[in-house]
Amino acid sequence: MNIEQIITNLVLNGGDGRGKAMMAISSAQNGDFETAEKYMKEAEEAIGKAHNFQTELLQKEASGNSDLEFSLLVVHGQDHLMNAMTVKDLAREMINIHKELYKLKNS
């Protein structure tokens, strides 16, 4: 896989992971915690894939076998992954808060 394909996969999977985490929050807001958990699992899978592509980039650079130069595409890919990871972590917290609110409202 060439550098451009790796970066593209980093961006796509990072963006997908972020989107799934946002869908999980929306589901939790509606009290649909089962769907929220489904989306969180999908978010974690997508972010895991993105992380694997990031690792591949890092290994290529560390081994000296990379033709990678400074690139806004690489920065963009990293930005997508880091944003997705942050949103996923916050989504988990928000889902937990929505669960507690749901329990309080229905007790």
C-alpha positions as CSV (number, residue, x, y, z in Angstrom):
1,M,0.0,0.0,0.0
2,N,1.4,3.4,-0.9
3,I,1.5,6.4,1.3
4,E,-1.5,8.1,-0.3
5,Q,-3.6,5.0,0.3
6,I,-2.6,4.8,3.9
7,I,-3.4,8.4,4.5
8,T,-6.7,8.1,2.7
9,N,-7.6,5.1,4.9
10,L,-6.5,7.1,8.0
11,V,-8.8,9.9,7.1
12,L,-11.8,7.7,6.1
13,N,-11.7,5.5,9.1
14,G,-11.0,8.4,11.5
15,G,-14.0,10.3,10.1
16,D,-16.2,7.2,10.2
17,G,-15.3,6.6,13.8
18,R,-16.1,10.1,14.8
19,G,-19.4,9.9,12.9
20,K,-20.4,6.7,14.6
21,A,-19.5,8.2,18.1
22,M,-21.8,11.2,17.3
23,M,-24.6,8.8,16.3
24,A,-24.1,7.0,19.6
25,I,-24.6,10.2,21.5
26,S,-27.8,10.9,19.5
27,S,-29.1,7.5,20.2
28,A,-28.4,7.8,23.9
29,Q,-30.2,11.2,24.0
30,N,-33.2,9.4,22.7
31,G,-32.9,6.7,25.4
32,D,-31.9,4.0,22.8
33,F,-28.9,2.7,24.7
34,E,-28.7,-0.5,22.8
35,T,-28.2,1.4,19.5
36,A,-25.8,3.7,21.2
37,E,-23.7,0.7,22.2
38,K,-23.8,-0.6,18.7
39,Y,-22.6,2.7,17.3
40,M,-19.9,2.8,19.9
41,K,-18.6,-0.6,18.9
42,E,-18.6,0.5,15.3
43,A,-16.8,3.7,16.3
44,E,-14.1,1.7,18.1
45,E,-13.6,-0.6,15.1
46,A,-13.2,2.3,12.7
47,I,-10.8,4.1,15.0
48,G,-8.9,0.9,15.5
49,K,-8.5,0.6,11.7
50,A,-7.4,4.2,11.5
51,H,-4.9,3.6,14.3
52,N,-3.5,0.6,12.4
53,F,-2.9,2.8,9.4
54,Q,-1.2,5.4,11.6
55,T,1.0,2.7,13.0
56,E,1.9,1.6,9.5
57,L,3.0,5.2,8.7
58,L,5.1,5.4,11.9
59,Q,6.7,2.1,11.2
60,K,7.6,3.1,7.6
61,E,9.2,6.3,8.9
62,A,11.0,4.6,11.7
63,S,12.5,2.0,9.4
64,G,13.8,4.5,7.0
65,N,11.7,2.9,4.2
66,S,9.3,5.8,3.8
67,D,9.1,8.4,1.0
68,L,6.9,10.4,3.3
69,E,7.8,14.1,3.5
70,F,6.0,16.7,5.5
71,S,2.5,16.7,4.1
72,L,-0.8,18.5,4.9
73,L,-2.5,15.2,4.0
74,V,-0.6,13.5,6.8
75,V,-1.5,16.3,9.2
76,H,-5.1,16.0,8.0
77,G,-5.2,12.3,8.6
78,Q,-3.7,12.7,12.1
79,D,-6.2,15.4,12.9
80,H,-9.1,13.1,11.9
81,L,-7.8,10.3,14.1
82,M,-7.1,12.4,17.1
83,N,-10.5,14.1,16.8
84,A,-12.2,10.8,16.5
85,M,-10.5,9.4,19.6
86,T,-11.5,12.5,21.6
87,V,-15.1,12.3,20.4
88,K,-15.3,8.6,21.2
89,D,-14.1,9.2,24.7
90,L,-16.5,12.0,25.3
91,A,-19.3,10.0,23.7
92,R,-18.7,7.2,26.3
93,E,-19.0,9.8,29.1
94,M,-22.1,11.3,27.6
95,I,-23.8,8.0,27.1
96,N,-23.2,7.2,30.8
97,I,-24.7,10.5,31.8
98,H,-27.7,9.9,29.7
99,K,-28.1,6.5,31.2
100,E,-28.1,8.0,34.7
101,L,-30.6,10.7,33.7
102,Y,-32.8,8.1,32.2
103,K,-32.7,6.1,35.4
104,L,-33.5,9.2,37.5
105,K,-36.4,10.2,35.2
106,N,-37.9,6.7,35.3
107,S,-37.6,5.9,39.0
